[in-house]
Amino acid sequence: MTDQAPAIISTDSPFATDVFVKRHPALIERILGAWPLDPEQQRALRALADENVDGVMEPLPADAPGADQWQAWGRAYYGKPWTAAPFLWAESFFYRRLLGAVGYFDDGLWQGVDIFAPFKQAELAGEVVAAEVGALDHIAELAEDDRGQALLLSSLWGNRADLGFQITAGRGSETSGLVADDSDQLWKLLQSARGGSVAIVADNAGSEMIADLVLIDHLITSGTLGEVVLYVKPAPYYVSDATIRDVGDCLRRLLAADGAARGVGERLRGAAADGRLRVWTDAFFCAPFDFTAMPDNLRAQFASVSATILKGDLNYRRLVGDRWWDPTVPFGEVTSYFPGPVAALRTLKSDVVVGLEPGTLATLGDSGTAWRTAGTHALIQAS
Ligand SMILES: O=P(O)(O)OC[C@H]1O[C@](O)(CO)[C@@H](O)[C@@H]1O
């Protein structure tokens, strides 16, 4: 494996700094507006917002679930500004603190309540998803290969505007081309695994998950894959990241539609019933580390499938490491530690990127950062 580049510390990135000083307080305001929170919950949420803006990072209360583990993981960062810690680490801890502030992990009424559910449900009931579901009737008319590529691109671009991102960036409709396109290689990988099992590490609920489910249906129904293991988050995370509940909501959205979408929902329900679609999770998906630190059980699971496809920006950061890589360092080199063939479908919403051709980088402009963070560019990379 190639030498590691320096980790992204938020103070070195205007984009990452904004996540703490603007996006997180705005998210907390939305949560305060969406739920009948009691004074203690409100106080805890406001304190967390203030901490993010100009306070210092406090550890979990000593009696909180997982407090010892987080104490050990974060010893070097507590007592310092949030932006002084590695971006990936601190964002993950923020979501642990956010859930803790409303009592998600405690016995009682709020245990297990997804505080992001109102936002996810609004998206699922909205026009974007309605148009996406309706468009499946046209896609069904395409030849099999064209249909596969159309569904792959729809799963890719479905990642464009996750709900956390929209808090400060809005839901943009502008898209540019792909900065890297290994889709031929990815299809070859899937064909060579024909009839086998592939892991898909999901990202967001709502329109992205609908697109992912439609792609999964296509891969199974066309016989390309015999089995898909869909990995979701064990708890609400990064606002719109999908949990098992969200997969259920998306499946029901498909089943409630007319036309081709309903057929997709019925076939997927059948695939789940006979084990061709398995939904799985692991605590590591909410841990503050990249995949080089994955536990042995997860490593063994990824090693046992023909390929793993990771969706979205966060999974990309965790796959290649949230680091200041030279953008032309090869994707295969950076991901060589991964246990088996791996591919990424990601719209670019943070600083990190690898695997670009020098000519592509020259066109994008290495110094500007908008193409890296605005969600207007995307990539498909495969090892
Ligand atoms: O839903 P995605 O594609 O993983 O994007 C979430 C991204 O949003 C951010 O929280 C901020 O852009 C990134 O840190 C993260 O990578």
The ligand as an SDF file (V2000), in Angstrom:
LIG
                    3D

 16 16  0  0  0  0  0  0  0  0999 V2000
  -24.3710   11.2920    2.0200 O   0  0  0  0  0  0  0  0  0  0  0  0
  -22.9490   11.3060    1.6140 P   0  0  0  0  0  0  0  0  0  0  0  0
  -22.7760   11.2440    0.1320 O   0  0  0  0  0  0  0  0  0  0  0  0
  -22.1390   10.2850    2.3040 O   0  0  0  0  0  0  0  0  0  0  0  0
  -22.3840   12.7160    1.9880 O   0  0  0  0  0  0  0  0  0  0  0  0
  -22.2870   13.1160    3.2720 C   0  0  0  0  0  0  0  0  0  0  0  0
  -21.2340   14.1340    3.2580 C   0  0  0  0  0  0  0  0  0  0  0  0
  -21.7340   15.2760    3.8430 O   0  0  0  0  0  0  0  0  0  0  0  0
  -20.7600   15.8110    4.6560 C   0  0  0  0  0  0  0  0  0  0  0  0
  -21.1770   15.5960    5.9510 O   0  0  0  0  0  0  0  0  0  0  0  0
  -20.5020   17.1930    4.4340 C   0  0  0  0  0  0  0  0  0  0  0  0
  -20.5040   17.4150    3.0730 O   0  0  0  0  0  0  0  0  0  0  0  0
  -19.5190   15.0880    4.3260 C   0  0  0  0  0  0  0  0  0  0  0  0
  -18.7280   15.1620    5.3710 O   0  0  0  0  0  0  0  0  0  0  0  0
  -20.0140   13.7560    3.9910 C   0  0  0  0  0  0  0  0  0  0  0  0
  -19.0290   13.0970    3.3960 O   0  0  0  0  0  0  0  0  0  0  0  0
  1  2  2  0
  2  3  1  0
  2  4  1  0
  2  5  1  0
  5  6  1  0
  6  7  1  0
  7  8  1  0
  7 15  1  0
  8  9  1  0
  9 10  1  0
  9 11  1  0
  9 13  1  0
 11 12  1  0
 13 14  1  0
 13 15  1  0
 15 16  1  0
M  END
$$$$
